[in-house]
Amino acid sequence: MPDILHRISIDAPPQRVHDLIASTDGIARWWTGRPVGGDHTAGGGFQVYFGQAEQPAAVMQVVADTPDRVVWRVTDGPDSWIDTRITFALRPTGRGGTTLLFTHAGWREASEFMSGCSTNWGAYLTSLKTGAETGAFGAYPAGEISRWDAAPSAPAETEEPAMSGNIEIITRFEHAFRAADQATIDELCDPGLVDHNPAPGEEPTLSGFKQKVAGFKAIFPDLEEDLQDIVASGDTVATRWVVAGSLQQDFMGIPASGQPIRVEGMNFYRLKDGRVTDIWTQFDGVALMQQLGAIPA
């Protein structure tokens, strides 16, 4: 029997990739573009819907769900999909990334439909890759490179390209933020930037924000960010992130001894004419202080 095979290199840890594959919320982000029915648990099942359809396009049984392997069996859907198996095998790489080996196996015969499905799987796996790496997904209908309708896709609303552009801007900004890349911060920020959560003693201005960024980079020089989600609506972009590093300079009276930290948080941005005008930051300050030994865990 012919199979569809894809190999994807993803610059994100296997756990992040697994969580996007093995959850109904994750599947909606990188594949369907709308809520998924059912529950993704081993032995259970879920339904995928596309567009405005009221009936599921396919029903999946979760055959296996382990940290390095997820397997679905198609129990309902297109005739040529019935009883096929979709497998996601995850291998860690030496640089903290993931190699994804994808198989859609058990097709009764090779066909034009199978070729089209292979093309679209490639597009949606690319959506999974970019989403895991940057938070910018390309779910349905963006992944329908091979369509079965005669009419072309409807043109996107004018707001959608703007939102996509804002996501790209904030993705760059988040990397510049953590790297203390002052030149890129200047490029992407409006001169009248307002930092709504300035560091103690700093002004809520662009200059004060840049000093805050430089200060954190000096205190946590090995800080790395896992940008887990990024969502845009109009002129606003929200990010959810996890940062990890170690304390290398005294911080708020806490002596530095290389204490490791891992902190979760969110940023909210407002943009105008492609530049950041406002920033709000929220993070788990209690967890940070506990990890630094300043307060009891």
ZAMARGU-4260 file (C-alpha; in steps of 0.2 Angstrom, whole numbers, plus 5000, padded with zeros to 4 digits):
<rodrens>
0) 5000/5000/5000 | 5007/5017/4996 | 5010/5030/5010 | 5013/5049/5012 | 5029/5053/5020
5) 5036/5069/5026 | 5052/5074/5036 | 5052/5091/5045 | 5066/5100/5055 | 5058/5111/5069
10) 5068/5123/5079 | 5058/5119/5095 | 5059/5106/5108 | 5050/5090/5106 | 5038/5093/5121
15) 5032/5109/5112 | 5029/5100/5096 | 5021/5085/5104 | 5009/5097/5114 | 5003/5105/5098
20) 5000/5088/5089 | 4992/5079/5104 | 4979/5092/5110 | 4963/5098/5102 | 4968/5116/5105
25) 4985/5113/5096 | 4977/5104/5081 | 4965/5119/5079 | 4980/5131/5079 | 4991/5122/5065
30) 4978/5112/5055 | 4959/5115/5056 | 4958/5134/5060 | 4943/5131/5071 | 4938/5121/5086
35) 4941/5102/5086 | 4928/5091/5094 | 4931/5076/5106 | 4946/5073/5116 | 4964/5069/5112
40) 4968/5054/5124 | 4974/5037/5120 | 4959/5026/5116 | 4948/5041/5113 | 4944/5051/5098
45) 4941/5068/5090 | 4933/5076/5075 | 4940/5089/5063 | 4930/5102/5055 | 4935/5115/5041
50) 4927/5131/5036 | 4908/5132/5040 | 4904/5114/5038 | 4893/5107/5051 | 4898/5089/5048
55) 4916/5083/5053 | 4928/5081/5038 | 4936/5066/5047 | 4935/5057/5064 | 4951/5050/5072
60) 4954/5037/5085 | 4970/5041/5096 | 4979/5024/5095 | 4995/5030/5104 | 5001/5046/5112
65) 5018/5045/5120 | 5031/5059/5121 | 5040/5053/5105 | 5025/5046/5095 | 5007/5050/5091
70) 4996/5039/5080 | 4979/5042/5074 | 4967/5030/5065 | 4954/5037/5053 | 4937/5030/5057
75) 4927/5041/5047 | 4930/5054/5033 | 4934/5052/5014 | 4933/5034/5008 | 4951/5033/5004
80) 4956/5039/5022 | 4946/5026/5031 | 4957/5014/5042 | 4973/5024/5036 | 4985/5028/5050
85) 4993/5045/5053 | 5009/5044/5063 | 5020/5058/5070 | 5037/5052/5076 | 5047/5065/5086
90) 5066/5064/5088 | 5076/5077/5098 | 5091/5085/5089 | 5107/5090/5097 | 5102/5109/5097
95) 5086/5107/5107 | 5076/5105/5091 | 5065/5091/5084 | 5065/5080/5069 | 5047/5076/5064
100) 5044/5060/5054 | 5026/5060/5047 | 5017/5046/5039 | 5000/5044/5032 | 5000/5025/5029
105) 4988/5012/5022 | 4981/5020/5007 | 4973/5007/4995 | 4980/5015/4980 | 4990/5030/4974
110) 4979/5043/4966 | 4977/5061/4962 | 4968/5064/4978 | 4982/5056/4988 | 4994/5067/4979
115) 4984/5082/4984 | 4983/5077/5002 | 5002/5074/5002 | 5004/5092/4996 | 4992/5099/5009
120) 4999/5089/5023 | 5016/5097/5019 | 5008/5114/5020 | 5000/5110/5037 | 5016/5102/5044
125) 5025/5119/5039 | 5011/5128/5049 | 5015/5116/5063 | 5034/5120/5061 | 5032/5139/5060
130) 5019/5139/5074 | 5031/5129/5086 | 5045/5141/5082 | 5037/5158/5082 | 5019/5156/5086
135) 5013/5161/5069 | 5002/5147/5062 | 4995/5144/5044 | 4980/5134/5048 | 4965/5131/5036
140) 4962/5139/5024 | 4980/5145/5021 | 4986/5127/5020 | 4974/5122/5006 | 4987/5123/4992
145) 4978/5109/4983 | 4960/5112/4982 | 4945/5102/4976 | 4933/5116/4973 | 4933/5124/4956
150) 4932/5142/4963 | 4948/5150/4969 | 4950/5155/4987 | 4941/5171/4992 | 4953/5186/4994
155) 4958/5189/5011 | 4951/5204/5021 | 4963/5219/5021 | 4965/5217/5039 | 4973/5199/5038
160) 4989/5204/5030 | 4991/5219/5042 | 4989/5206/5057 | 5001/5194/5049 | 5013/5209/5047
165) 5011/5213/5065 | 5015/5195/5070 | 5031/5196/5060 | 5035/5212/5069 | 5032/5206/5086
170) 5041/5190/5083 | 5057/5200/5078 | 5054/5212/5093 | 5053/5197/5106 | 5069/5191/5100
175) 5077/5208/5101 | 5070/5211/5118 | 5078/5195/5125 | 5094/5198/5116 | 5095/5217/5121
180) 5097/5221/5103 | 5095/5240/5104 | 5096/5244/5086 | 5082/5232/5082 | 5072/5239/5096
185) 5074/5257/5089 | 5069/5251/5072 | 5053/5243/5078 | 5047/5255/5091 | 5039/5272/5090
190) 5049/5286/5098 | 5034/5289/5109 | 5034/5271/5116 | 5025/5269/5132 | 5031/5255/5143
195) 5016/5252/5155 | 5026/5241/5167 | 5043/5249/5168 | 5057/5243/5179 | 5059/5251/5196
200) 5067/5268/5195 | 5065/5268/5176 | 5054/5280/5165 | 5040/5272/5155 | 5048/5278/5139
205) 5058/5270/5125 | 5074/5275/5133 | 5068/5268/5150 | 5063/5252/5141 | 5080/5250/5133
210) 5088/5252/5150 | 5077/5239/5157 | 5081/5227/5143 | 5100/5230/5145 | 5099/5228/5164
215) 5090/5211/5162 | 5102/5205/5149 | 5117/5209/5161 | 5109/5200/5176 | 5103/5185/5166
220) 5116/5185/5151 | 5111/5167/5146 | 5092/5171/5145 | 5083/5161/5132 | 5065/5163/5127
225) 5052/5149/5121 | 5039/5160/5112 | 5024/5148/5114 | 5010/5158/5107 | 5007/5174/5097
230) 4990/5181/5093 | 4985/5196/5083 | 4969/5206/5083 | 4968/5223/5074 | 4982/5234/5081
235) 4985/5223/5096 | 4997/5207/5097 | 4998/5196/5112 | 5012/5184/5116 | 5014/5170/5129
240) 5032/5164/5133 | 5043/5155/5144 | 5061/5161/5148 | 5075/5152/5156 | 5092/5157/5162
245) 5103/5159/5177 | 5107/5174/5189 | 5125/5180/5185 | 5124/5197/5194 | 5116/5203/5210
250) 5097/5206/5208 | 5086/5216/5220 | 5098/5212/5234 | 5099/5194/5230 | 5117/5188/5228
255) 5121/5179/5212 | 5127/5161/5212 | 5121/5155/5195 | 5103/5151/5202 | 5093/5144/5187
260) 5076/5151/5183 | 5061/5147/5172 | 5047/5160/5172 | 5031/5161/5162 | 5023/5177/5156
265) 5014/5187/5143 | 5016/5203/5134 | 5003/5213/5125 | 5008/5226/5112 | 4999/5240/5102
270) 5006/5245/5085 | 5003/5259/5074 | 5010/5261/5056 | 5021/5245/5059 | 5029/5251/5075
275) 5026/5247/5093 | 5018/5261/5103 | 5013/5252/5119 | 5020/5237/5129 | 5012/5228/5144
280) 5021/5214/5153 | 5015/5201/5165 | 5025/5187/5172 | 5025/5175/5187 | 5036/5186/5199
285) 5032/5175/5214 | 5040/5160/5205 | 5055/5170/5200 | 5058/5175/5218 | 5056/5157/5224
290) 5068/5151/5212 | 5081/5164/5217 | 5079/5159/5235 | 5072/5176/5240 | 5056/5168/5247
295) 5051/5151/5252 | 5044/5139/5239
</rodrens>
